[in-house]
Amino acid sequence: MSGGGLLEIQPNELKFPFELKKQSSCSMQLTNKTDQYVAFKVKTTNPKKYCVRPNTGVVLPGSTCDVTVTMQAQKEAPPDMQCKDKFLIQSVVAENGATPQDITPEVFNKETSKVIDECKLRVIYVPGNHPSPVHEESEEGTSPRSSMLENGGRTLFDSASRSNDEPVKEKSSEELDMISKLTQEKTSAIQQNQKLRQELVCILLLLT
């Protein structure tokens, strides 16, 4: 709990669950402890990294305003998970009946005679839940779907290989049959040739 004389701010530190490549949010409550309208403005040392809603507004007497701070997804973790970012909440007494549309930058101009309360909050990273295996695979570029496609691709590839092998086997069988047939015909021709020679020898013997 922290705050000046106008607003009570909870918590006194902004704790963000930190996970790589994931947005995270935390909230703070601004409670008006006075009987006057109080305008507030939230600033940060790293405006591109955080989104604050609302970043300006009016808190009615005795009421509380919730402010949500969203940290953009980070690609890498800081050394030792230490964050140097800070937030500054400025508050000032506003006119009765003031609305958020009435809050302009001039309201928080320190050159005026208005008293501006300021409260600084530091940012703390809290280790988030470990990403699921599916998330890790997605981050590395291998999703369950791509794994299925890869497995399916291998299956299709294996099927194609088997399909290509089958005609080869059939062709080899045909060649073997042809070779066997030619061998038989050659053997038969040799036998017939030998038989003709024997008959020729017999005829020659008879003639002599």
ZIVENZI-V134591 format. One record per residue. RES is the residue in three letters. SS is DSSP state (H for helix, E for strand, L for the rest). BURIAL is 1 if it has 24 or more other C-alpha atoms within 12 Angstrom, else 0. D_FIRST is the distance of its C-alpha to the first C-alpha in whole Angstrom. Layout:
res->RES ss->SS burial->BURIAL d_first->D_FIRST
res->RES ss->SS burial->BURIAL d_first->D_FIRST
This chain:
res->MET ss->L burial->0 d_first->0
res->SER ss->E burial->1 d_first->4
res->GLY ss->L burial->1 d_first->7
res->GLY ss->L burial->0 d_first->11
res->GLY ss->L burial->0 d_first->13
res->LEU ss->L burial->1 d_first->13
res->LEU ss->E burial->1 d_first->10
res->GLU ss->E burial->1 d_first->7
res->ILE ss->E burial->1 d_first->6
res->GLN ss->E burial->1 d_first->5
res->PRO ss->L burial->1 d_first->5
res->ASN ss->L burial->1 d_first->5
res->GLU ss->E burial->1 d_first->9
res->LEU ss->E burial->1 d_first->11
res->LYS ss->E burial->1 d_first->14
res->PHE ss->E burial->1 d_first->17
res->PRO ss->E burial->1 d_first->20
res->PHE ss->E burial->1 d_first->23
res->GLU ss->L burial->1 d_first->26
res->LEU ss->L burial->1 d_first->29
res->LYS ss->L burial->0 d_first->30
res->LYS ss->L burial->0 d_first->28
res->GLN ss->L burial->0 d_first->25
res->SER ss->E burial->1 d_first->22
res->SER ss->E burial->1 d_first->19
res->CYS ss->E burial->1 d_first->15
res->SER ss->E burial->1 d_first->13
res->MET ss->E burial->1 d_first->10
res->GLN ss->E burial->1 d_first->10
res->LEU ss->E burial->1 d_first->10
res->THR ss->E burial->1 d_first->11
res->ASN ss->E burial->1 d_first->13
res->LYS ss->L burial->1 d_first->13
res->THR ss->L burial->0 d_first->17
res->ASP ss->L burial->0 d_first->20
res->GLN ss->L burial->1 d_first->21
res->TYR ss->L burial->1 d_first->21
res->VAL ss->E burial->1 d_first->18
res->ALA ss->E burial->1 d_first->19
res->PHE ss->E burial->1 d_first->17
res->LYS ss->E burial->1 d_first->18
res->VAL ss->E burial->1 d_first->17
res->LYS ss->E burial->1 d_first->18
res->THR ss->E burial->1 d_first->19
res->THR ss->L burial->0 d_first->21
res->ASN ss->L burial->0 d_first->23
res->PRO ss->L burial->0 d_first->24
res->LYS ss->L burial->0 d_first->27
res->LYS ss->L burial->0 d_first->24
res->TYR ss->E burial->1 d_first->22
res->CYS ss->E burial->1 d_first->22
res->VAL ss->E burial->1 d_first->20
res->ARG ss->E burial->0 d_first->20
res->PRO ss->L burial->1 d_first->20
res->ASN ss->L burial->1 d_first->19
res->THR ss->E burial->1 d_first->20
res->GLY ss->E burial->1 d_first->20
res->VAL ss->E burial->1 d_first->20
res->VAL ss->E burial->1 d_first->17
res->LEU ss->L burial->1 d_first->19
res->PRO ss->L burial->1 d_first->19
res->GLY ss->L burial->0 d_first->16
res->SER ss->L burial->0 d_first->16
res->THR ss->E burial->1 d_first->14
res->CYS ss->E burial->1 d_first->15
res->ASP ss->E burial->1 d_first->14
res->VAL ss->E burial->1 d_first->15
res->THR ss->E burial->1 d_first->17
res->VAL ss->E burial->1 d_first->17
res->THR ss->E burial->1 d_first->20
res->MET ss->E burial->1 d_first->22
res->GLN ss->L burial->1 d_first->25
res->ALA ss->L burial->0 d_first->28
res->GLN ss->L burial->0 d_first->28
res->LYS ss->L burial->0 d_first->32
res->GLU ss->L burial->0 d_first->31
res->ALA ss->L burial->0 d_first->28
res->PRO ss->L burial->0 d_first->27
res->PRO ss->H burial->0 d_first->28
res->ASP ss->H burial->0 d_first->26
res->MET ss->H burial->0 d_first->24
res->GLN ss->L burial->0 d_first->22
res->CYS ss->L burial->1 d_first->20
res->LYS ss->L burial->0 d_first->20
res->ASP ss->L burial->1 d_first->19
res->LYS ss->E burial->1 d_first->16
res->PHE ss->E burial->1 d_first->15
res->LEU ss->E burial->1 d_first->15
res->ILE ss->E burial->1 d_first->13
res->GLN ss->E burial->1 d_first->16
res->SER ss->E burial->1 d_first->16
res->VAL ss->E burial->1 d_first->19
res->VAL ss->E burial->1 d_first->20
res->ALA ss->L burial->1 d_first->23
res->GLU ss->L burial->0 d_first->26
res->ASN ss->L burial->0 d_first->26
res->GLY ss->L burial->0 d_first->27
res->ALA ss->L burial->0 d_first->26
res->THR ss->L burial->0 d_first->26
res->PRO ss->H burial->0 d_first->25
res->GLN ss->H burial->0 d_first->28
res->ASP ss->H burial->0 d_first->28
res->ILE ss->L burial->1 d_first->25
res->THR ss->L burial->0 d_first->27
res->PRO ss->H burial->0 d_first->27
res->GLU ss->H burial->0 d_first->28
res->VAL ss->H burial->1 d_first->25
res->PHE ss->H burial->1 d_first->23
res->ASN ss->L burial->0 d_first->26
res->LYS ss->L burial->0 d_first->25
res->GLU ss->L burial->0 d_first->29
res->THR ss->L burial->0 d_first->29
res->SER ss->L burial->0 d_first->28
res->LYS ss->L burial->0 d_first->24
res->VAL ss->L burial->0 d_first->21
res->ILE ss->L burial->1 d_first->19
res->ASP ss->E burial->1 d_first->15
res->GLU ss->E burial->1 d_first->14
res->CYS ss->E burial->1 d_first->11
res->LYS ss->E burial->1 d_first->12
res->LEU ss->E burial->1 d_first->10
res->ARG ss->E burial->1 d_first->13
res->VAL ss->E burial->1 d_first->15
res->ILE ss->E burial->1 d_first->16
res->TYR ss->E burial->1 d_first->19
res->VAL ss->E burial->0 d_first->19
res->PRO ss->E burial->0 d_first->23
res->GLY ss->L burial->0 d_first->24
res->ASN ss->L burial->0 d_first->27
res->HIS ss->L burial->0 d_first->30
res->PRO ss->L burial->0 d_first->32
res->SER ss->L burial->0 d_first->35
res->PRO ss->H burial->0 d_first->38
res->VAL ss->H burial->0 d_first->39
res->HIS ss->H burial->0 d_first->37
res->GLU ss->H burial->0 d_first->38
res->GLU ss->H burial->0 d_first->41
res->SER ss->H burial->0 d_first->40
res->GLU ss->H burial->0 d_first->38
res->GLU ss->L burial->0 d_first->41
res->GLY ss->L burial->0 d_first->44
res->THR ss->L burial->0 d_first->45
res->SER ss->L burial->0 d_first->44
res->PRO ss->H burial->0 d_first->46
res->ARG ss->H burial->0 d_first->48
res->SER ss->H burial->0 d_first->49
res->SER ss->H burial->0 d_first->50
res->MET ss->H burial->0 d_first->52
res->LEU ss->H burial->0 d_first->54
res->GLU ss->H burial->0 d_first->54
res->ASN ss->H burial->0 d_first->56
res->GLY ss->H burial->0 d_first->58
res->GLY ss->H burial->0 d_first->59
res->ARG ss->H burial->0 d_first->60
res->THR ss->H burial->0 d_first->62
res->LEU ss->H burial->0 d_first->64
res->PHE ss->H burial->0 d_first->65
res->ASP ss->H burial->0 d_first->66
res->SER ss->H burial->0 d_first->68
res->ALA ss->H burial->0 d_first->69
res->SER ss->H burial->0 d_first->70
res->ARG ss->H burial->0 d_first->72
res->SER ss->H burial->0 d_first->74
res->ASN ss->H burial->0 d_first->75
res->ASP ss->H burial->0 d_first->76
res->GLU ss->H burial->0 d_first->78
res->PRO ss->H burial->0 d_first->81
res->VAL ss->H burial->0 d_first->81
res->LYS ss->H burial->0 d_first->82
res->GLU ss->H burial->0 d_first->85
res->LYS ss->H burial->0 d_first->86
res->SER ss->H burial->0 d_first->87
res->SER ss->H burial->0 d_first->89
res->GLU ss->H burial->0 d_first->91
res->GLU ss->H burial->0 d_first->92
res->LEU ss->H burial->0 d_first->93
res->ASP ss->H burial->0 d_first->95
res->MET ss->H burial->0 d_first->96
res->ILE ss->H burial->0 d_first->97
res->SER ss->H burial->0 d_first->98
res->LYS ss->H burial->0 d_first->101
res->LEU ss->H burial->0 d_first->102
res->THR ss->H burial->0 d_first->103
res->GLN ss->H burial->0 d_first->105
res->GLU ss->H burial->0 d_first->107
res->LYS ss->H burial->0 d_first->107
res->THR ss->H burial->0 d_first->109
res->SER ss->H burial->0 d_first->111
res->ALA ss->H burial->0 d_first->112
res->ILE ss->H burial->0 d_first->113
res->GLN ss->H burial->0 d_first->115
res->GLN ss->H burial->0 d_first->117
res->ASN ss->H burial->0 d_first->118
res->GLN ss->H burial->0 d_first->119
res->LYS ss->H burial->0 d_first->121
res->LEU ss->H burial->0 d_first->122
res->ARG ss->H burial->0 d_first->123
res->GLN ss->H burial->0 d_first->125
res->GLU ss->H burial->0 d_first->127
res->LEU ss->H burial->0 d_first->128
res->VAL ss->H burial->0 d_first->129
res->CYS ss->H burial->0 d_first->131
res->ILE ss->H burial->0 d_first->133
res->LEU ss->H burial->0 d_first->134
res->LEU ss->H burial->0 d_first->135
res->LEU ss->H burial->0 d_first->137
res->LEU ss->H burial->0 d_first->139
res->THR ss->L burial->0 d_first->140
